[in-house]
Amino acid sequence: MFTAGFSILFSLVNIGSTVAFNQILSLGLGALLASYFLSIFCVTLRRICGQPLLPSAFSLGRLGLPINIMSLGFLALGFVISFFPGAVDPTPESMNWSSLAFSVVLVFGAIYYAVIARHHYVGPVEYTIKSV
């Protein structure tokens, strides 16, 4: 019920401003692609460094590393393209400003982590080690 209500309210933004709706979608897509890129990058880095991966039910075998590298290239391209404006020669009103919003959130998060959160954050590895 909550999801349906949220989706209906979210789609009403399109009635008010298609530019705002496109900004929101672009920002969401960029964040999604960045999260996929980060997780695949971590797995690829472990494979390149020769560190063992956690056991899993599915493995790509020898093709895992090339597939991961190709997917990183595809995700990087999609990430950059997701912040392009929707039309040629955009005006300041129709410009895709979601790259600015994404960058501001990243900078704010990095500053917050460096100043406050690193002193209080306990990662999942410590929780796992404590419970064993």
Order of alpha helices (4+ residues) and beta strands (2+ residues): alpha-alpha-alpha-alpha-alpha-alpha
